[in-house]
Amino acid sequence: MRPWVEVSPLSAVPGIYSAFLWNNVGFTLWFGPATLESLRSYEAACRDCIAAQPGKLSSVHILVPGSSQLPSPEVRAKLAELTREFGHTSAAMAVMIPGNGFWASALRGLVTAIHLVGSREYETKIFGTIEEIAAWLPEAQRKRSGIEISSAQLLTALRQVLREAESVAA
């Protein structure tokens, strides 16, 4: 029998992102580059989540390969604004960028730049696998928020979120 954890859907914009929540960890699957319109929906979901959850939240962003476009300069500016605005409520952020090559390198650079001009109130780290995230995030979450999460349960939640990505892509 496979372990199961409760992962709740939060918000989605078809073709752009799907967001979920488990404990004090938000997960966002990015299927394509964000737009200003999709970020309005994402921002509202973040506000609702922060209002409903005690303590600092961690976030996991999984960039699903397939889009060859990077966000526009306006969207990058809005993402930096959101990282500044929500920095005080954040414990840690993990970003998964699978693969190698130009696409992955460009996205790693973009994430680093957004974090540098955004908020430095929490630690951000880039990973290539969900196993790496599950090994790192619980300690980062505990240090900044005092909230304990299990690596094994986090990995189960990440797998459930990735299954959702597969069902959306199918």
C-alpha positions as CSV (number, residue, x, y, z in Angstrom):
1,M,0.0,0.0,0.0
2,R,1.4,3.4,-1.0
3,P,1.5,6.2,1.6
4,W,-0.9,9.0,1.0
5,V,-1.0,12.6,2.3
6,E,-3.7,15.2,1.8
7,V,-2.7,17.6,-1.0
8,S,-5.4,20.3,-1.6
9,P,-5.8,22.2,-4.8
10,L,-5.5,26.0,-4.4
11,S,-5.6,27.7,-7.8
12,A,-5.0,27.1,-11.5
13,V,-4.8,28.8,-14.8
14,P,-4.9,26.1,-17.6
15,G,-1.7,25.9,-19.5
16,I,0.1,28.2,-17.1
17,Y,0.1,26.8,-13.5
18,S,-1.6,24.6,-10.9
19,A,-1.1,25.3,-7.2
20,F,-1.6,23.0,-4.3
21,L,-1.2,23.0,-0.5
22,W,0.0,20.4,2.0
23,N,0.6,21.3,5.6
24,N,2.6,24.6,5.4
25,V,4.0,23.9,2.0
26,G,2.6,25.3,-1.2
27,F,3.4,23.6,-4.5
28,T,3.1,25.3,-7.9
29,L,3.5,23.4,-11.2
30,W,4.4,25.9,-13.9
31,F,3.5,24.5,-17.4
32,G,4.2,27.6,-19.3
33,P,5.5,31.1,-18.8
34,A,3.5,33.2,-16.4
35,T,1.5,36.1,-17.7
36,L,0.4,39.2,-15.8
37,E,-3.2,37.9,-15.9
38,S,-2.2,34.5,-14.5
39,L,-0.1,36.2,-11.8
40,R,-3.3,38.0,-10.6
41,S,-4.9,34.6,-9.9
42,Y,-1.7,33.3,-8.4
43,E,-1.3,36.3,-6.1
44,A,-4.9,36.0,-4.9
45,A,-4.4,32.3,-4.1
46,C,-1.2,33.2,-2.2
47,R,-3.1,35.8,-0.1
48,D,-5.8,33.3,0.7
49,C,-3.3,30.6,1.7
50,I,-1.4,33.0,3.9
51,A,-4.6,34.1,5.6
52,A,-5.6,30.5,6.3
53,Q,-2.3,29.1,7.4
54,P,-0.6,29.8,10.7
55,G,3.1,30.5,10.6
56,K,5.5,30.8,7.7
57,L,4.9,28.8,4.6
58,S,7.5,27.2,2.4
59,S,7.0,26.9,-1.4
60,V,8.0,24.4,-4.1
61,H,7.9,25.6,-7.7
62,I,8.3,22.9,-10.3
63,L,9.0,24.2,-13.8
64,V,7.6,21.6,-16.2
65,P,9.8,21.2,-19.4
66,G,8.1,22.0,-22.6
67,S,7.9,25.8,-23.0
68,S,10.7,27.5,-24.8
69,Q,9.6,30.9,-23.7
70,L,10.8,32.9,-20.7
71,P,8.4,35.3,-18.9
72,S,8.3,38.8,-20.3
73,P,10.2,41.6,-18.5
74,E,6.9,42.9,-17.0
75,V,6.2,39.4,-15.6
76,R,9.7,39.1,-14.2
77,A,9.2,42.5,-12.4
78,K,5.9,41.3,-11.0
79,L,7.5,38.0,-9.8
80,A,10.2,40.0,-8.0
81,E,7.5,42.3,-6.5
82,L,5.6,39.2,-5.2
83,T,8.8,37.7,-3.7
84,R,9.4,41.0,-1.8
85,E,5.8,41.3,-0.7
86,F,5.5,37.7,0.6
87,G,9.0,37.4,1.9
88,H,8.0,38.0,5.5
89,T,5.6,35.0,5.4
90,S,8.0,32.7,3.7
91,A,10.2,30.1,5.4
92,A,12.0,28.6,2.3
93,M,11.6,28.2,-1.4
94,A,12.7,25.2,-3.5
95,V,12.6,25.4,-7.3
96,M,12.9,22.3,-9.4
97,I,14.2,22.8,-12.9
98,P,14.7,19.4,-14.5
99,G,17.1,18.8,-17.3
100,N,20.1,20.5,-18.8
101,G,20.8,22.7,-21.7
102,F,19.8,26.2,-22.6
103,W,16.2,26.1,-21.3
104,A,17.3,24.9,-17.9
105,S,20.3,27.2,-17.6
106,A,18.2,30.2,-18.7
107,L,15.5,29.4,-16.1
108,R,18.1,28.9,-13.3
109,G,19.5,32.3,-14.1
110,L,16.0,33.9,-14.1
111,V,15.1,32.3,-10.7
112,T,18.4,33.5,-9.2
113,A,17.9,37.0,-10.6
114,I,14.3,37.3,-9.3
115,H,15.4,36.1,-5.8
116,L,18.2,38.6,-5.8
117,V,16.0,41.6,-6.7
118,G,13.1,40.2,-4.7
119,S,13.3,39.0,-1.1
120,R,16.2,37.7,0.8
121,E,14.2,37.0,3.9
122,Y,14.1,33.3,3.2
123,E,16.4,30.8,1.6
124,T,15.9,29.8,-2.0
125,K,17.6,26.8,-3.6
126,I,17.3,25.2,-7.1
127,F,17.1,21.5,-7.5
128,G,16.9,18.9,-10.3
129,T,14.8,16.3,-8.5
130,I,12.0,16.0,-6.0
131,E,14.2,13.7,-3.9
132,E,16.7,16.6,-3.4
133,I,13.8,18.9,-2.4
134,A,12.5,16.3,0.1
135,A,16.0,16.0,1.7
136,W,16.5,19.8,2.0
137,L,13.2,21.5,2.6
138,P,12.2,20.0,6.0
139,E,15.2,21.4,7.8
140,A,15.0,24.8,6.0
141,Q,11.3,25.0,7.0
142,R,12.0,24.0,10.6
143,K,14.8,26.6,11.0
144,R,12.7,29.6,9.8
145,S,9.3,28.6,11.0
146,G,9.7,26.1,13.8
147,I,7.2,23.9,11.9
148,E,8.4,20.3,11.5
149,I,7.5,18.3,8.3
150,S,8.6,14.8,7.4
151,S,10.9,14.2,4.4
152,A,9.0,11.0,3.6
153,Q,5.6,12.7,3.7
154,L,6.9,15.7,1.7
155,L,8.2,13.3,-1.0
156,T,4.8,11.6,-1.1
157,A,3.2,15.0,-1.5
158,L,5.6,15.9,-4.3
159,R,4.9,12.7,-6.1
160,Q,1.1,13.3,-5.9
161,V,1.6,16.8,-7.3
162,L,3.7,15.4,-10.2
163,R,1.0,12.9,-10.9
164,E,-1.4,15.8,-11.2
165,A,1.0,17.4,-13.8
166,E,1.0,14.1,-15.8
167,S,-2.8,14.1,-15.8
168,V,-2.9,17.7,-17.0
169,A,-0.4,17.0,-19.8
170,A,-2.3,13.8,-20.9
